[in-house]
Amino acid sequence: MNYSTSLAITMLSQFAFIILILVTVGLNTIAQILLKLGSGQNPLNVFVICGLLAYAFSTIFYLLVLGKFNLSVAYPVVIGLTIIATTFAGAIFLREKVAMSHWLGIGLMLSGISAIAFAKVYPK
């Protein structure tokens, strides 16, 4: 295997990691929004059921992430990005007010997630 083939395989595996993470985060965020919409109603309403299904699929994708990557990288990246995505989704779709201090916290979380992901991509 030559250098360019090896590089292509590495880039493909990094791209697959990003896709798995984004699908997991997206499904988890959708689940949060659906559960919020279904809260305070009959426990078996369509929002709750769809939210639980989104969580189930999110868990399946998260298992794929855990099968390929260290827990010390996967967990903080998935949870951090889910918190960030859920905050944005709550502000956009649920019209929730987000305080400036929360946005500052999101900025700090992004820097922490970047440090963790950067260390994984470029280890010592």
C-alpha positions as CSV (number, residue, x, y, z in Angstrom):
1,M,0.0,0.0,0.0
2,N,1.5,3.3,-1.0
3,Y,1.4,6.6,0.9
4,S,-1.5,8.2,-1.1
5,T,-3.7,5.1,-0.6
6,S,-2.9,5.1,3.1
7,L,-3.7,8.8,3.3
8,A,-7.0,8.3,1.5
9,I,-8.0,5.5,3.9
10,T,-7.1,7.7,6.9
11,M,-9.2,10.6,5.5
12,L,-12.1,8.2,4.8
13,S,-12.0,6.9,8.3
14,Q,-11.9,10.4,9.7
15,F,-14.9,11.3,7.5
16,A,-16.8,8.2,8.7
17,F,-16.1,9.3,12.3
18,I,-17.5,12.8,11.6
19,I,-20.6,11.3,9.9
20,L,-21.2,8.9,12.8
21,I,-20.8,11.6,15.4
22,L,-23.1,14.0,13.5
23,V,-25.8,11.4,13.0
24,T,-25.7,10.4,16.6
25,V,-25.8,14.1,17.7
26,G,-28.6,14.9,15.2
27,L,-30.8,12.0,16.4
28,N,-30.2,12.8,20.0
29,T,-31.1,16.5,19.4
30,I,-34.3,15.5,17.6
31,A,-35.2,13.2,20.5
32,Q,-34.8,16.1,22.9
33,I,-37.0,18.4,20.9
34,L,-39.7,15.7,20.5
35,L,-39.7,14.8,24.1
36,K,-40.0,18.5,25.1
37,L,-43.0,18.9,22.7
38,G,-44.6,15.8,24.2
39,S,-44.0,16.6,27.8
40,G,-47.0,17.5,30.0
41,Q,-49.3,15.5,27.8
42,N,-50.5,11.9,27.8
43,P,-47.3,9.9,28.2
44,L,-48.0,7.9,25.0
45,N,-48.4,10.8,22.6
46,V,-46.8,10.8,19.1
47,F,-44.0,13.2,20.2
48,V,-42.9,11.0,23.1
49,I,-43.0,7.9,21.0
50,C,-41.1,9.4,18.1
51,G,-38.6,10.9,20.6
52,L,-38.0,7.5,22.2
53,L,-37.5,6.0,18.7
54,A,-35.0,8.8,17.8
55,Y,-33.1,8.0,21.1
56,A,-33.1,4.3,20.2
57,F,-31.5,5.0,16.8
58,S,-29.1,7.5,18.3
59,T,-28.0,4.8,20.7
60,I,-27.4,2.4,17.9
61,F,-25.2,4.9,16.1
62,Y,-23.4,5.8,19.4
63,L,-22.5,2.1,19.8
64,L,-20.9,2.2,16.3
65,V,-18.9,5.3,17.5
66,L,-17.8,3.5,20.7
67,G,-16.8,0.4,18.7
68,K,-14.3,2.5,16.7
69,F,-13.1,5.2,19.1
70,N,-11.9,5.7,22.6
71,L,-14.6,6.5,25.2
72,S,-12.5,9.4,26.4
73,V,-12.9,11.0,23.0
74,A,-16.3,9.8,21.8
75,Y,-18.3,10.7,25.0
76,P,-17.2,14.3,25.4
77,V,-17.5,15.0,21.7
78,V,-21.0,13.5,21.4
79,I,-22.4,14.9,24.6
80,G,-20.8,18.4,24.1
81,L,-22.1,18.6,20.5
82,T,-25.5,17.4,21.6
83,I,-25.8,20.1,24.2
84,I,-24.8,22.7,21.7
85,A,-27.1,21.4,19.0
86,T,-30.0,21.1,21.5
87,T,-29.5,24.7,22.7
88,F,-29.6,25.9,19.1
89,A,-32.7,23.8,18.3
90,G,-34.5,25.0,21.4
91,A,-33.8,28.6,20.5
92,I,-34.8,28.1,16.8
93,F,-37.7,25.6,17.0
94,L,-39.1,26.1,20.5
95,R,-38.4,29.9,20.5
96,E,-36.6,29.5,23.9
97,K,-34.6,32.5,25.1
98,V,-30.9,31.7,25.6
99,A,-29.0,33.9,27.9
100,M,-25.7,35.5,26.9
101,S,-23.9,33.5,29.6
102,H,-25.2,30.3,27.9
103,W,-23.8,31.4,24.6
104,L,-20.5,32.0,26.3
105,G,-20.6,28.5,27.8
106,I,-21.3,27.1,24.3
107,G,-18.2,28.9,23.0
108,L,-16.1,27.4,25.8
109,M,-17.6,24.0,25.1
110,L,-16.6,24.3,21.4
111,S,-13.1,25.1,22.4
112,G,-12.9,22.1,24.7
113,I,-14.4,19.8,22.1
114,S,-12.0,21.1,19.5
115,A,-9.0,20.4,21.9
116,I,-10.2,16.8,22.4
117,A,-10.9,16.2,18.7
118,F,-7.6,17.8,17.7
119,A,-5.6,15.7,20.1
120,K,-7.3,12.6,18.6
121,V,-6.5,13.6,15.0
122,Y,-3.0,14.8,15.8
123,P,-1.6,12.7,18.6
124,K,1.9,13.2,20.0
